[in-house]
Amino acid sequence: MTQNTLFYGIKLNPFYKVLNKIIFNIAVLDDADCLNSSSSDFPDDLFSISQKQNGAIVLHFILSLYCFTMIAIVCNDYFLPAVDCICTG
């Protein structure tokens, strides 16, 4: 997209840019204002790619199942009885 464009490459003159900001509170962003999200924003993995290809991904799967099971147990033992008390009380 070029400067002063809103949607689908429609060119806007500066008057419409100010009008959209004042009336509709729509910010028309220039290319310099846009930020690209990147995979480098996420934390590094514990395993290298070769370790994951050789079976370390199984540990991720086991850990995720363990975490989901623990969340299910906690919700079943504590959250659901609390909701029942709130609804009946």
N, C-alpha and C positions, 0 to 999 in steps of 0.2 A: 504494500500500500504506500501511496505517496503522502506527502504532507497535506493536511486539511481534507482528509477523507473520513467519512463516517462509516457507512455500510456498503459493501459490494462495490467499492471503488468509486462511489458517487462523489464528485468534487463539490466542496462547499466553499463559499466565499467567507471572508472573516466575519461578515455581519451575521450569517446563520450560525457560525461557530459560537459567537457571543450570545445570540438569542437562545440556542439550545442550552447553554450553560446557565443562563439567568432564569428562563421560564421552566424548562423541564429538568434542570439539574443533571444534564447529560454532559459528561466530559468527552470532548472529541480529542482523542489522543494522537499525538504525532508519533512517527516511527521511533524517535529517540526515547520516548517515554515508555515504550513497551519493554517488558522484561521477558526473556525466554526462560522457561523452566528447564531444568536440566537434571539428568540422572546423577550428576555430581552433587546435587543438593541433599541426597539421601546418604545416610551413614554407610560405611563400608561393611561388607559381609565378613563373617568370621572365616569363611572358606574361600580358597581361590577357585577359579573356573575349572581347573583340572581336578581339584578335589571334589567339586560338585559333580563332575562328569563320572567320577569313579565311585560314587555312592554316598557322598556326604549330604546330598539332598534328602536322603532318607531320614537323617537326623532332624532336618527342618520339618519334615512331615510328621515325625513322631512328636516333636516338641509342640507343633500346632495342635495335634490331637489331644495332647496332655493339657494344654492351656484351655481348649474348648471344653474338655471334660471338667476341669476344675471350675470354670465359670458356670457350667450347668449345675454342678453340685452346690456351689455357693448360692446361686439364684434359687434353686429348689429348697434349700434349707433355711435361707434367711429372707430373701426378697419376696417370695410368694406368700409366706405367712404374714409378713408385714403389710402387704397389699390387702390380704384378707382382713386383718385387724382394722385397717383404715376404712375399708368398704363396709364392714359390719358395725363399726363403732360410730 
